[in-house]
Amino acid sequence: MYFDKKDSAKFNYGNDTKEILAHLIQRFIGANPEIPYIPIVDFPSQQPYTEDGWCMVSFDQVSQNLALGEKAVATTYVPSENARNIQLQIVCVGPTQVYINGEHVFTSLPHQENRRMKNSLSLSLNKGWNQLTIITEKTPLGCGIELRNEAPQWDPTHFYQKSDYFLPVLGFQLQRLTDISEQELFNEQACQLIKDVVESSKEEQYLIKLDIPWNCQQFIYSGGGTLQYSDGTPIVNGQLAQTKTEGQWLNLTYIGKQLSKDLEKFQWFEQCSAVNWIYCGPVNAKKIFDSDFSVVQEDACGEAIYWKAPLKDAHIRLARNSSLFAHWTYWMGVTLYGFFEASEYFSEERWKNYSLHSVEQIVKHDTYGQWDKENYHYPLINTQFYWLRELDDCGSFGSLLLESLHYEKDKRVFPIAQRIANFMEKRTLRQPDGAFFRENDTMWVDDLYMSVPFLVRYWEISQNEIYLTDAINQMVFFRKRFFIEENQLMSHIYDTRFKQANVLPWSRGNGWVLFSLSELLNKLPATHERRAELLAFYNEFSAGIIAQQDTNGLWHQLLDDKETYYESSSTAMFICALSRGIQKGYLSEELLEKSQQSVMKAWEGLAEYCIDKNGNLYGVCRGSGFSFSREYYHGLGWLLNDAHGTGIVALAGVEYERMKKTMNRKSGVN
């Protein structure tokens, strides 16, 4: 039991599915509010990132004063929205020690130095800002480190400086170790930022954004250059002017030579607040400007440019400030799909709007995201999509984008979908028969959901049969390699080097397969020549899944191992897939009644054992790696309210209600 039965959703809301889902979905939305991407300050010439997510920390600015064998210290901060563990990798040039919040966690050994190894760092983060301190020694190879998250596409870690600046600042504070005392080593110190003077030899046009102080609506400007509102209305020098906006930023255009000097003559009315600003330019004066952060601007030569801070070598970039809202990951693709379906079935506009706003923020910033990737190599927004090396980087959320077109037609979705389709058809690794596989010579059943739902939806909008054929083929290719005939379940992993499956039926992996198969069947024309082949697979696989269901309606983390915990995300996927078979006639007569009973028990089990009265979801297996050892899956623990489960449980509730309607209609009950 994850909690007392009297705290369960079933005990408190009975069989009121809408009420259960309302608490589940609203809890998620409350924990992940609609926060825009935020501007941050980066110094890419000092600590650049590679496209593989490595932050290259060179001590050049201090090491020139270091003798061989002398040490330097780098201090940075890792923010975290909750207490959690993260896995980093570090490449050491010389002997290196690492501390997190003053606690020693790593000392390099000789074989781990000289840039020979990627060394693992396990860090326990507190909620808030966590101080990461790295001490390293200068050797004839230099002085520096390389640092990244172990899963740079899924859990991007960025490193910040403590600063009094009005925007967050990326980077490391570098010092000679001899310049700080032992007592000062772990003290918090604000970094010293060097102002830059923005000026030009001739009159130029700049876009500027001024950070509006709280509750301030008026200002006075008396500089030498010309200031205009973004609509071109001039601001009269020396006269009180209105901000004309309720947002955070006052967007203005400046025409002149001495931007920095002239903005010293800008003052917020009846405020002692500092005048904080960023700028873009010089810009092409012939263009009509949109100062939104999603827009990459253009200079006089037609080159793409973006915002800067008036600090030496400082660039403005966009970053997420909400852990899951407007965040491109495969699990959020499933989550928002469930919210869309629940919103439509239960007529809840707020759930639809939340999902649409998340999608809209992502597609609106796609041009910026591509520009950021090109210029800085490792974007701070939607990192997984711009990583784009495996199917789970794009397929699930790509399918969600196409699904969103049923709720709002956004033409910006189509070029993104086309890039994903091109990636799947032309760049994804394939076996000789065309089966998808990964860079590490493995196939994962997860990748059926990371490909098939997108491919079949893209077929719908493109009417190109190649995508439907590919979706069908992948199902057949994966069944051939993964299906365990003895218990009619699917292995989790297939090693393409040894041509061997791991013969371990991980629960969510099996959920991905059966759910994806139902997605394909829902779209497949009734007269398609390969429909019977897919229905046969659906039925034999469904029989194997039903046989593993526990008496309380749930399925275990390993389907064939009752010693493992009850896993909620897979249970939800099985509810979805079986309910669809009942509604749409995919099941044989022999399986129909068993499936109905299975779904009824499964939803009751989720409501009683996995969802509490506050909408918290228990028993969601954490994101998985893989192994050929059963012990690995035994040790793969569950997380509370993990996004791998929330949306699919919402969709399960919808499909459960649809199934009941179908059953009532067939039995003549209104």
Residue, then its C-alpha position, 0 to 999 in steps of 0.5 A: m500500500y502506498f497510503d491508507k485506503k481512507d486517503s484514496a481517491k476511490f474512498n473519497y470520490g467513489n466512481d466519479t472519474k471526472e472528480i478523480l481526474a480533476h484533482l490529478i490534473q489540477r495538482f499537476i498544473g498547480a505544480n507546473p504553472e504557465i511560466p514564460y521562458i526567461p532571459i538569462v546572461d551568458f558569457p559563451s567566450q568564457q565557458p562555452y558549451t559543446e553540442d554534447g552538453w559539455c561545459m568547457v571550464s578553462f582557467d586561462q584567465v587565472s592560470q597564466n599566473l599559476a605555476l605548475g602544481e599550483k591550484a585554482v578553484a571554480t565556484t558555480y551554483v546548480p539550482s533545483e526545484n526540489a531535493r534530488n540526486i543528479q548524475l554529472q560527468i567530469v573530465c579532469v585535466g589535472p588532479t581535481q577535487v569536487y564539493i557540493n554545498g561544502e561536502h567533499v564528493f570526489t577526488s580524482l585518481p591519476h588514471q582519471e586525469n589528463r582528459r582520459m576519462k569521463n568520471s561520474l559524480s553523484l550529487s545530492l541537491n537541496k531545494g534551491w541553489n546548490q554550491l558546486t566547488i571544484i579545485t584543480e591543479k595546473t599541469p603541463l596539459g593546462c588547467g581546466i575541467e569539462l562538466r555535464n549531466e550524465a543525461p544531457q538531453w533529458d536532464p540538462t544541467h546549467f551552471y550559474q553564478k551568484s550575482d546581484y545583477f537583475l537577471p540570472v547569470l551563467g558561469f563560474q567564478l574562477q580564483r587562485l586557491t592561494d587568494i582565498s582562505e580556507q574559511e572563505l572557500f565555501n562562502e557565498q560571493a557575488c561575482q563581479l561583472i564588468k560593464d560594457v559601454v554601448e556606443s557607435s561612431k555613427e547614428e544607429q538604431y537599437l531595440i532596448k528593453l527596460d526592466i520596469p520596477w514594481n508598480c511603476q508606470q511613468f518615467i522621464y528621459s533627457g538623453g541626447g539620442t531619440l527614444q521611441y515606443s515600439d509603435g514609433t511614437p516619439i518620447v519627448n525629452g524631459q517630459l513625464a511619459q507612460t510605460k504603456t504596458e502591464g508587462q515586465w519590459l518596456n520595449l523602446t527603440y533608440i536612435g543615436k550614438q551613445l546608448s549607454k551614456d544616454l540611458e544614464k539620463f533615463q529615470w523611473f518617476e518617483q522611484c529610486s530603482a536602478v535602470n536595468w536594460i538590455y539591447c539588440g543592435p544595431v538593427n536594420a532600420k528598414k525592418i518592422f520590429d517585434s521585440d518579443f523574445s521569441v523573435v531573432q532580429e536582423d542587423a543592417c547586413g541582414e545577419a541574425i542577431y539577438w539581445k545582449a546585456p551591457l556587460k563585457d562579452a555578455h549575451i542574452r539567452l532564453a531558459r526555462n523557469s518551470s520544470l515541466f510547462a512548455h518543456w519538450t520531453y517524451w513524457m510531456g508528450v504523453t502528459l499533454y495528450g492525456f490532458f487534451e483528451a480529458s478536456e474534450y471528454f469532460s468539457e474542461e476548457r482549462w485543461k485544454n488551454y493549459s496544453l495549448h499554451s504549452v504547445e504554443q510557447i514551444v512552437k513560437h520559440d522554435t526559430y529562436g531555439q534553432w538559432d540558439k543551437e547554431n550559435y551556442h550548441y546546447p540550448l537551454i530550452n527544449t534541449q531534447f528536441y534540438w539534441l535530436r539523435e534518437l526517437d525519444d528526442c522527437g516522436s512522442f512530443g511530435s505526435l502531441l503537436l500533431e494531436s494539438l491540431h485538432y484543438e487549434k490550427d497552428k501552421r507553425v507545427f507543420p515545419i517542426a513535424q516535417r523535420i521530425a519526419n525527415f529525421m525518422e526516415k533519413r537519419t534514424l539508425r535502422q537494421p537491414d530489414g528497416a527496424f529502428f535501433r539506437e546508437n549503442d546497438t540496442m533496440w528498446v520497446d519504448d521506441l514503438y511509442m517514440s515513433v509509431p503514433f507520430l508516423v501514423r499521424y504524419w501519414e494522416i496529414s501528408q497522405n504519404e503511404i511511406y509513413l503508414t507502412d513504416a509504422i506497421n513495419q516497426m510493429v512487426f519488426f519489434r514483435k519478431r525480436f521482442f515477443i516472448e512466446e511462452n507468456q505472450l509478453m514483450s522483452h524490454i531490450y534487444d541487443t543487435r550485436f548478439k541478436q538477443a533480447n533480455v527476456l525481461p518484461w518491464s511493465r511500462g515497456n509493455g505498456w508502450v507497445l500495447f498502447s502504441l498498437s492501439e494508436l495504430l489500429n485507431k488510425l488504420p483504415a478498416t480495409h487495410e491489407r495488413r490489418a488482420e496481422l496487427l489485430a492478431f498481434y493485439n489479441e495475443f499480446s492482450a491475452g498475455i497482459i491480462a494473464q499477469q494482472d494482480t487480483n487488485g487490478l494492478w500490474h507489477q513493475l516486472l509483469d511476471d514478478k509479484e515481488t515487484y511493486y504495483e506500477s501505475s503508468s503501465t496499468a494506465m496504458f493497459i487500461c487505454a489499450l484494452s478499452r479501445g479494443i472493447q470500444k472498437g471491436y479489436l478483441s476476439e469474442e473469447l477476450l472481450e469479456k475478460s478485457q472488460q473485467s480487466v479494465m474495470k478492475a484496473w481502474e478501480g485499482l488505480a483509484e484505490y491504491c495509486i491515486d490519493k484524495n489530493g490527486n497525488l499519483y504513486g507507483v510511477c517507475r522512474g525513467s529507465g535505463f536497461s539491463f539483462s539482469r532481473e535485479y536491475y528492474h527490481g532496483l528501479g524504484w518509483l517516483l511520486n507524481d512523475a510525469h511518465g504517469t500523470g497524463i496517461v492516467a488521465l487518458a486511462g480515465v477517459e478511455y474507461e468512461r468511453m468503454k462503459k458507454t460502449m458496454n451500456r449501449k450494447s446492453g441497452v442501458n442509457 
